C-alpha cells in the first residue's frame, strides 16, 4: 500500500468515525450496553471497522458500522449474562430531573418504556427492530449487513413490530386504568 493509499484509507476511517460516532453510542445504548462500558464498546466497534473498512462499499458504511455495533453489543450482553457485575438495564444511570419541566420526565419515561419493549423481543428481533425503526436502515441494508435473507429480515421486523404494538396497547390500557379513579373522584 502506497503512502497515498494509506492517507486515503486514514482519511476515510476518520470520516467514518466522525459521521457515525453518535449512531454507535445510540445503538449501543439501545442494545442495553451500560454507560460504564460504552467507551470500551465504542472502541471495539471502531477497531473492527478499521480492520474491515476497505471491504465496505462507501454507500454502505453507516449500515456496516451500525451492524458491527449491534454485534459487539450482543457479545457484551452475553458476557454480562454469564458474569453479571453491572445491572443489565441502562435507564438507571439517566439523571433524575427535579424540575417542573415535564419534558425530561416524559423523555425518561419514554426511554424506560422503550427499554421494556425491547426486552420483550428476542435478540434477533431486537437487532432488526433497532436497525429498521430507530436507525432507519432499509431491509436490504439490514439483510446485507447481518448476512440474512431479506425475507428473514421482513419476518423478524414484522414480529418485533407486533410485539411493540402489543406492548404499547398494554401500556395505554394501564395508563387509562390508572387515570380512571382520578376521573371518577373529580366527577
Protein Blocks (a to p, Z undefined) as FASTA:
>chain_A
ZZklmmmmmmmmmmmmmmmmmmmmmmmmmnopafklmmmmmmmmmmmmmmmmmmpcfklm
mmmmmmmmmmmmmmmmmmmmmmcfbdfblklmpccdddfbfklmmmmmmmmmmmmmmmmp
cfklmmmmmmmmmnopafklmmmmnopafklmmmmmmmmmmmmmmmmmmmmmmmmmmmmm
mmmmmZZ
